[in-house]
Amino acid sequence: MPELSSLKRLGTKLQEYNKNYIVKMNTLVSPSLLSANFLDLESDINMINNSDADWLHLDVMDGEFVPNISFGFPVLEAVAKACKKPLDVHFMVVHPERWIEKTAQLGAMMMNVHYEACTHLHRTIQEIHHAGMKAGVTLNPSTPVSVLEDIIRDVDMVLLMSVNPGFGGQKFIENTISKVEKLKKMIATTGSQALIEVDGGVNHETSPRLVKAGVNVLVSGSYIFKATDPIATIKALKKLSD
């Protein structure tokens, strides 16, 4: 089980999450650390801390589920200590259930696992909740939203990949807009409280369309971290729901 100090930190972050984010239902922005400067992560994390960003998105890749390797728990632990924003952790790995306890110990707010990587998805969601975190489920571009019909009321968020997972800076897949609309309808029909998050190719052109279609959380990497003024870029994304 997670240590007491970790649970207290997690409880504080979840209270902030429930108070500020679920109730307001404004567009949330979760910058993706995958596009940050890994030679100077501290500066980029401080930028996030001082911005209007709501969460920090962390992509964990194992080189097996996706054709790339990102970072592991030593980096996650260092980031968790420095970051003042809730952690939105996205596991692109096989057997993500192995890492539930360690992720909870970080004080993570959200643990997001791939539908395609979980043989027993309902059990994994239960275990994430039991560990004190919000549970998210991610769908690859080729996976239809209909696979979530039996689980949608149990999850806190659905992440739709709008690029093929594994690398940043890819071109946005247009079918994502239609998938968002279908998912939004499913959520409304079932009475689910799940948020919709999109990751991949989120920029000044795609983000307004995504928000209009029903997206609650925008994950953006290159568009934010490569911007001349990342803080202003985050602020502009936040204003889409005003």
N, C-alpha and C positions, 0 to 999 in steps of 0.2 A: 504493500500500500504506500502511497505517497507520504513523505515526511510532513509533520504538522506545519512547519514553516511554509512549505510549498502549498499546502492546502489553504492556509490563511491568505497567502498572496493570491492564489487562484480565486478564492472567495471574493476578495476585494475587486479583482479585475472583472469577475462575472457580475458583481453588483453594478459596476460602472457600465458594463455592456448592456445590461437589462434596462438601466435607467436612461442612458443616453442614446442608445441605438435602436432597440426594438420599439420603444415608445414613439420616438420621433419619426422613424421610417423615412428619414432623408436618405439621399444617395450616400452610401458609404464608400470610402476609398481605401484600398488595401495595397500599398506599393509592394512590388515583388522584389525581395532582396537579391534574387538571382541576377538582376541587372545592375547591382551596386558595384562600387569599386572595392574589390576584395583586398587591395593593398592599403585601403584606408576606410575600413568598414565603420570605424568609430565616428568619423565625420558624417558619413551618410546616415547612420542611425541617429546622430544628434540632429541632423536635418529633419528626419522623420519626427523626432520628438518635438521639434519646434514648429511643425507644420500642422495643417488641419486634417492630416491623415487620421483615419479612425483605427485602423489595424495595421499590422505589418505581416505581409504574406511571405511564408517560408516554404520553398519547394525542396522537399527531400527526395532525391533520386538515387536509385541503387545500381544503375547500369544493366539491370535485368528486365524490370517491367518497362522501363524506357531506355533508349540507347544513349544514356548520359549519366554521369555521376556528379552530384552537386556538393553537398556538405553533410556532415554527420553531427552527432550530439555534442562533441567538444565545441563546435562553432555555435550550435543552437544554445548551449548553456551560456556561452559568452554573450550572445545576442540578448538572451532573456534577462541578463543582469543589467545590460545597458539600455534596453528599450523600455520606454514608458507606455507604449501602446499595447493593447491586447494582441497576443500572437495568434495568427491565423495559419496553422501548420497543415500543409498539403503533402500527403505521403504518396509519392509515385513509386511504390515499391511492392514487391511480392510479400505476402503475409504481413500486412501492416499491423495486425492485431498484436504482433510481438512487441510493439513499441508503445502500446497504450500507457503503461505505467510510467515509463521514462518521460513520455510527453507530458503527462499530468504533473510530474515532478518539476518540469520546467515552469509550471504555472500557466501553460497554454490555455487560451480561451476556447479555441476551436481546433478539433482534430478532424481532418478531412481525408477520407479514404476512397479509393476507386472501386466502383461497382464491379469492374472487370477483374479486380485483384482479390475480391472477397468471396470465398466459397459459401460462408455462412454470414451474410451481411447483417441480418437482424441481430444475431448474437454479438457481432462486432460493435454495432450501434449501442446495444445494451451495455457492453463493457466500457465503452467510451463515456457514456452517461454515468455509469457506476463510479468511474474514476473522477467524476466531477467536472467534466468538460462538455461543451456543446459538440454535437455530432454532425458532421457534414459528409455528403456522398458526392463523388465526382463522376461525371460521365465523359468518356472520350467522344470525339466528334462523330464517330460512326455508331454510337450507342443511342438508340431512341429513348425519349423520356418515358415511354410507356412501361419500361422495365421497373419504374419506381412506384407503380400504382399500389402495390401491396405494402410499401414501406414509407410512403410520403408523409404520413401523419406522425411517424416516429423520428424524423430527422429535423434538425434545426436549420439546415441549409443544404442547397444543392448547388454544386459548382459545375457549370457547363464549360468544357474546354472548347474554345473557339479557334484553337490551333491544335495540331498534333503534339501531345505532351513530350517534353524532353529538352527543348531548346527555346530560348527567348528570341524575340525579334522576328517572328514569323508573320506571314500575311493572314489577316482575318478571314475565317471561313464564313461566307455569307449565309449559309443555312442556319447559322446560330440564331439569327433573329427569329426565324420560324420556330425553332426549338424553345426559345424563351417564351414565346406566345403560347405554345402548347403546354409548357410546364406551368405557366401562370394560370391557365385555365384549369389544369389538374389541381393545383393548390387551392383555388377558389372553390372548386366543386367538392373537394374532400374535406374542406375546413382545416387543412393543414396550416401551420404557422411558419412553414419553412421560408427562409430568404432565398433569393436567387442571386448567385454570384457568377460572373463570367471572367475568364482568364485567357488572354491571348489576343494580340492585335488591338488592344484598347487604346484609342487615341482621340484626337479632336473630331475626327470624322465619324468613327464608329460609336463612341460613347453616348452621344445624344440619341441615336437610334436604339441603342440597347436599353437606355433608361425609359424611353417611350414604350418599348416592347414589354417592360416590366421588371428589368434588372434592379436589384437593391444594392448590390455590392460590385464595384468595379476594381478588378485587379489590373494593375498596370506596372510594367517594368521599364523597358527601354524608353517609353514615352515620357516617364517621369524622371528617371535617373540621368538620361542623356539630354534633358532639357537645359536651356540656358538658365532658367529660373525654376527649379523643381518645386519650390514652395508655391509659387504663383500657379504652376501647372496643376498641383493638387487642389488649390483653392478653386480653380476654374472647373475641375471635375466635380467638386462638391456642390457647385452652384447649379448643376444641371436639373436638380429637383426643386429649386426655389420658385 
